[in-house]
Amino acid sequence: MNIYRGAERDALMRCLSSASKKETPESKSPLYQMFSPSGEHHVDLICKMLNFDHEERISALEALQHPYFNDIYNPDDIIECDYQFDEELECSIIDSMGAKKLCYDLLVDFCKRPR
């Protein structure tokens, strides 16, 4: 399901596009060449997850059902989220340090949860 329509989608794409242009590397090495011959399933999954176009990007459920996870996938583990994604979070990340800090804060928060 595409939750972005019209002006909302256009605004999000402009925001993400401008952020990505700030940190685009000069040269890229194909992931398949970098990780060969360790297997292609993990690289295929990473590439599908990193697709910039959200309409072509793999969904979370599709990622869990990807061959990379065949040995551990259990449909009973799947819980549907009860809220929609909020693009404000992505738009608030303007550089790699912001992404790094967000990731760090999320991991710290996760570690504080009781097990």
N, C-alpha and C positions, 0 to 999 in steps of 0.2 A: 504494500500500500504506500503510495506516495503522499506524504503529509504536507509537502511543500507545493503550493500553487501560486501562480501569478506573481504578484509583487513580492510576497514573502520569499519565494524561491529565487527570484532575481536578486533581491537584497542579499540573501545568503551566499549566492554564487559570487557576487561582487566582493563580499567580505572575504570569503575563502580565497578567491583568486588573487586579491591584493596581498593577503598574508603569504600565500605560497610564492609569489613573485619575489618577495623580500629575501627568501632563503633558498632559492633554487640553486643547486650545485652546478658548477661550470661543466663538469663532465660526469657521466654516469657509467657504471659498469653493470652489464646485465646480470641480474641476480642468479639466473640459471648457470652462468659461467662461474660466478663467484662461489657457489655452493655445490657444484658438481664434483664428484659423483655421489655425494652423500644422500641422494634421493631427491626426487622432484616434487613430491607431494607437499612438503612444507613450503617450498618456494612458490608453487602454484597457489597455495592458500594465501600466503603473504601478498602476492601480486593481486589476487582478487579482493583482498581486504583493503589494499591501498589504492584501489581505483578511485580517481578523483570524482568521476561522475557517479553520483549517488544512485542513479537509475541502473547503472551497470555494476555497481559494487555489490559484493556478496552480502546477504543478510546474515544476522547472527545465527539464525536457525540453519541456514544453508552452510555456514562455516562449521557448525557443530556436526553436520552430516557429511562434511568433506572427507575424502579417503584418508587424510592425515590423521583423523581421530577415529578411524574404524575400530581400532582395538579397545577403545575406552568409551565410545559413544553409547549412551543409554537414554532412550526417549523418556524414561520416567524422571530424568533429571531436569527436564525442560519445564520452566515456570514462565508464564507470560507476564510481561510487564504491564502494570495497570495505569501507566501514564505515558504520554507521548514525549518524544525527544524535544528538548528546548535548545534551539540554535544559539541562544545567547552565550552559552558556554563556549562553543567553538569560536564565535566572533570575539570573545574576550581574550583569546590567545592570539597575540600579535607577533610573537617570535619564538625561537626554540627554547629560550629560558623560561618563557611563560608556560609552554607545554611541559617542560621538565618540572617546574614548580608544581603545576597542577597534578602531574603524575605522582610526585613525591607526597603531596598533601593527601591524595586519595589513598596511597599505600599506608601512610601514617594512620589515617582514620580507620582503615581496614584492620590494622594491627591492634587497635584499641578495642575492637569488638570482642565480646566474650565468645569463647569457643565451646 
